[in-house]
Amino acid sequence: MSRLKEEFMNEFEIEKSRFICYLNRAFNEEEAKAYILRIKKLHPNATHHCSAFLIGEHSELQRSNDDGEPSGTAGVPMLESLRMNKMNDVVAVVVRYFGGIKLGAGGLIRAYSKSVSEAIKLAPLTDKVLTYKYSLTFSYDLIGKLDYFLAHHDTEILNKEYDERVTYLYRSRSDDLNDAIQEIASGSAEIIFLGEEIVEQEIIK
């Protein structure tokens, strides 16, 4: 499942109607409803403010609203688009400014679905990733070699301390770097496993 990294907006036009899709993170129903209200206030003269949200580890909370569009032509397609893109903890609001040409039920379904899916394609997203945290203590003469090694093995250094020896707190997506580190350090490094941690990492598109 993916999450938004940050709020995102995308706009396109179909048959002279403007469709503006807003996406944001939401971790409970109150946050989602507050965001929907904020977008409505941002566009008080829009024809419709349709919405959908998925919240929870397994998308336990799901809601959609057609906001005056024909039943099932806006909120439900938006919700389905969120599902198809494997999103969670997200709220989507599509603002429509009517351009004078009716789209019909099928056209509306396609328009609202596309509005959400296109925004998701362009938005910055994150994935939940299992990482392993370690404390690594070593002598000063190894800083250059270990910095190079860690930088090239998908690790993130969280903290550095310089005392009689150097101590790095780092996390990695790999749990099998210890032997290679000890080989660089000729067995002199002290490596302590601190536990597993689920973190969000941005998806590179």
MARSE-526043 format. One record per residue (C-alpha): residue number from 1; x, y, z. Coordinates in nm, 3 decimals. Example, Ala and Ser with C-alpha at 12.3 -4.5 7.8 and 13.67 -1.06 7.14 Angstrom:
MARSE-526043
1 | 1.230 | -0.450 | 0.780
2 | 1.367 | -0.106 | 0.714
END
This chain:
MARSE-526043
1 | 0.000 | 0.000 | 0.000
2 | 0.119 | 0.351 | -0.084
3 | 0.069 | 0.684 | 0.088
4 | 0.098 | 1.042 | -0.026
5 | 0.419 | 1.210 | 0.079
6 | 0.244 | 1.548 | 0.086
7 | -0.065 | 1.730 | -0.038
8 | -0.099 | 1.737 | -0.416
9 | -0.323 | 1.905 | -0.674
10 | -0.375 | 1.836 | -1.044
11 | -0.618 | 1.987 | -1.296
12 | -0.744 | 1.898 | -1.642
13 | -1.036 | 1.989 | -1.869
14 | -1.300 | 1.772 | -2.037
15 | -1.564 | 1.925 | -2.267
16 | -1.499 | 2.271 | -2.117
17 | -1.554 | 2.143 | -1.759
18 | -1.260 | 2.192 | -1.521
19 | -1.178 | 1.899 | -1.292
20 | -0.937 | 1.986 | -1.010
21 | -0.824 | 1.692 | -0.797
22 | -0.685 | 1.750 | -0.449
23 | -0.513 | 1.466 | -0.261
24 | -0.399 | 1.469 | 0.100
25 | -0.304 | 1.235 | 0.383
26 | -0.575 | 1.155 | 0.640
27 | -0.552 | 0.916 | 0.933
28 | -0.908 | 0.938 | 1.065
29 | -1.253 | 1.044 | 0.948
30 | -1.233 | 1.381 | 1.122
31 | -0.915 | 1.474 | 0.932
32 | -1.069 | 1.366 | 0.602
33 | -1.390 | 1.564 | 0.657
34 | -1.195 | 1.871 | 0.768
35 | -0.990 | 1.857 | 0.448
36 | -1.299 | 1.820 | 0.230
37 | -1.451 | 2.125 | 0.401
38 | -1.130 | 2.323 | 0.348
39 | -1.137 | 2.253 | -0.026
40 | -1.505 | 2.349 | -0.044
41 | -1.420 | 2.684 | 0.116
42 | -1.134 | 2.724 | -0.130
43 | -1.377 | 2.683 | -0.423
44 | -1.711 | 2.827 | -0.304
45 | -1.838 | 2.883 | -0.659
46 | -1.761 | 2.536 | -0.796
47 | -2.049 | 2.325 | -0.929
48 | -1.951 | 2.013 | -0.732
49 | -1.702 | 1.907 | -0.464
50 | -1.700 | 1.526 | -0.486
51 | -1.492 | 1.323 | -0.243
52 | -1.365 | 0.983 | -0.137
53 | -1.129 | 0.854 | 0.129
54 | -0.960 | 0.530 | 0.238
55 | -0.825 | 0.508 | 0.591
56 | -0.662 | 0.230 | 0.793
57 | -0.394 | -0.035 | 0.752
58 | -0.636 | -0.246 | 0.548
59 | -0.859 | 0.043 | 0.431
60 | -1.115 | -0.038 | 0.698
61 | -1.279 | 0.305 | 0.666
62 | -1.409 | 0.389 | 0.317
63 | -1.641 | 0.675 | 0.226
64 | -1.749 | 0.853 | -0.093
65 | -1.980 | 1.143 | -0.181
66 | -2.125 | 1.245 | -0.520
67 | -2.211 | 1.599 | -0.400
68 | -2.501 | 1.645 | -0.640
69 | -2.368 | 1.451 | -0.938
70 | -2.590 | 1.157 | -1.049
71 | -2.567 | 0.874 | -0.796
72 | -2.261 | 0.653 | -0.843
73 | -2.094 | 0.870 | -1.109
74 | -1.838 | 1.057 | -0.896
75 | -1.757 | 0.945 | -0.541
76 | -1.761 | 0.570 | -0.612
77 | -1.535 | 0.594 | -0.922
78 | -1.297 | 0.811 | -0.719
79 | -1.294 | 0.554 | -0.438
80 | -1.233 | 0.273 | -0.686
81 | -0.943 | 0.467 | -0.836
82 | -0.784 | 0.497 | -0.490
83 | -0.827 | 0.122 | -0.442
84 | -0.688 | 0.033 | -0.785
85 | -0.380 | 0.242 | -0.715
86 | -0.335 | 0.066 | -0.378
87 | -0.354 | 0.384 | -0.173
88 | -0.437 | 0.417 | 0.193
89 | -0.469 | 0.691 | 0.454
90 | -0.574 | 0.928 | 0.176
91 | -0.856 | 1.169 | 0.098
92 | -0.941 | 1.286 | -0.254
93 | -1.158 | 1.584 | -0.345
94 | -1.245 | 1.659 | -0.708
95 | -1.376 | 2.009 | -0.770
96 | -1.578 | 2.051 | -1.090
97 | -1.656 | 2.375 | -1.266
98 | -1.930 | 2.291 | -1.517
99 | -1.846 | 2.404 | -1.870
100 | -2.194 | 2.382 | -2.021
101 | -2.165 | 2.044 | -2.192
102 | -2.323 | 1.743 | -2.019
103 | -2.098 | 1.436 | -2.007
104 | -2.359 | 1.169 | -1.934
105 | -2.323 | 0.901 | -1.667
106 | -2.043 | 0.715 | -1.845
107 | -1.854 | 1.035 | -1.917
108 | -1.877 | 1.146 | -1.555
109 | -1.753 | 0.811 | -1.426
110 | -1.453 | 0.826 | -1.660
111 | -1.382 | 1.190 | -1.575
112 | -1.384 | 1.150 | -1.197
113 | -1.189 | 0.823 | -1.211
114 | -0.928 | 0.977 | -1.442
115 | -0.902 | 1.289 | -1.227
116 | -0.792 | 1.082 | -0.927
117 | -0.574 | 0.832 | -1.113
118 | -0.387 | 1.105 | -1.305
119 | -0.320 | 1.296 | -0.982
120 | -0.185 | 0.981 | -0.816
121 | 0.049 | 0.918 | -1.111
122 | 0.201 | 1.264 | -1.066
123 | 0.193 | 1.292 | -0.686
124 | 0.492 | 1.212 | -0.461
125 | 0.421 | 0.878 | -0.292
126 | 0.579 | 0.669 | -0.018
127 | 0.592 | 0.299 | 0.058
128 | 0.621 | 0.130 | 0.396
129 | 0.958 | -0.045 | 0.416
130 | 1.103 | -0.282 | 0.676
131 | 1.442 | -0.155 | 0.796
132 | 1.700 | -0.269 | 1.051
133 | 1.861 | -0.032 | 1.303
134 | 2.219 | -0.070 | 1.420
135 | 2.477 | 0.102 | 1.636
136 | 2.823 | 0.086 | 1.478
137 | 3.137 | 0.183 | 1.673
138 | 3.479 | 0.197 | 1.507
139 | 3.815 | 0.376 | 1.503
140 | 3.869 | 0.714 | 1.338
141 | 4.092 | 0.579 | 1.063
142 | 3.795 | 0.384 | 0.921
143 | 3.561 | 0.683 | 0.871
144 | 3.633 | 0.723 | 0.500
145 | 3.603 | 0.355 | 0.414
146 | 3.287 | 0.297 | 0.618
147 | 3.121 | 0.618 | 0.496
148 | 3.179 | 0.502 | 0.139
149 | 3.052 | 0.150 | 0.212
150 | 2.736 | 0.264 | 0.390
151 | 2.658 | 0.524 | 0.123
152 | 2.666 | 0.253 | -0.144
153 | 2.457 | -0.003 | 0.045
154 | 2.119 | 0.170 | 0.089
155 | 2.170 | 0.286 | 0.447
156 | 2.062 | 0.602 | 0.628
157 | 2.288 | 0.740 | 0.900
158 | 2.065 | 0.880 | 1.175
159 | 2.330 | 1.007 | 1.417
160 | 2.707 | 1.039 | 1.453
161 | 2.903 | 1.064 | 1.780
162 | 3.275 | 1.133 | 1.806
163 | 3.441 | 1.025 | 2.131
164 | 3.739 | 0.795 | 2.185
165 | 3.591 | 0.606 | 1.891
166 | 3.325 | 0.695 | 1.635
167 | 2.968 | 0.568 | 1.676
168 | 2.709 | 0.576 | 1.400
169 | 2.341 | 0.504 | 1.448
170 | 2.207 | 0.386 | 1.113
171 | 1.927 | 0.193 | 0.953
172 | 1.934 | -0.024 | 0.645
173 | 1.696 | -0.224 | 0.430
174 | 1.951 | -0.506 | 0.447
175 | 2.031 | -0.716 | 0.755
176 | 2.341 | -0.886 | 0.615
177 | 2.602 | -0.607 | 0.605
178 | 2.779 | -0.700 | 0.928
179 | 3.033 | -0.941 | 0.778
180 | 3.135 | -0.690 | 0.513
181 | 3.170 | -0.413 | 0.774
182 | 3.387 | -0.635 | 0.994
183 | 3.602 | -0.723 | 0.694
184 | 3.663 | -0.352 | 0.631
185 | 3.736 | -0.299 | 1.002
186 | 3.949 | -0.615 | 1.034
187 | 3.709 | -0.735 | 1.302
188 | 3.755 | -0.427 | 1.522
189 | 3.407 | -0.275 | 1.481
190 | 3.137 | -0.311 | 1.745
191 | 2.797 | -0.370 | 1.584
192 | 2.481 | -0.377 | 1.796
193 | 2.142 | -0.466 | 1.646
194 | 1.877 | -0.230 | 1.787
195 | 1.565 | -0.374 | 1.626
196 | 1.338 | -0.355 | 1.326
197 | 1.151 | -0.043 | 1.220
198 | 0.885 | 0.024 | 0.957
199 | 0.955 | 0.353 | 0.780
200 | 0.810 | 0.543 | 0.487
201 | 1.038 | 0.589 | 0.188
202 | 0.957 | 0.793 | -0.120
203 | 0.881 | 0.594 | -0.433
204 | 1.113 | 0.694 | -0.718
205 | 0.901 | 0.721 | -1.033
END
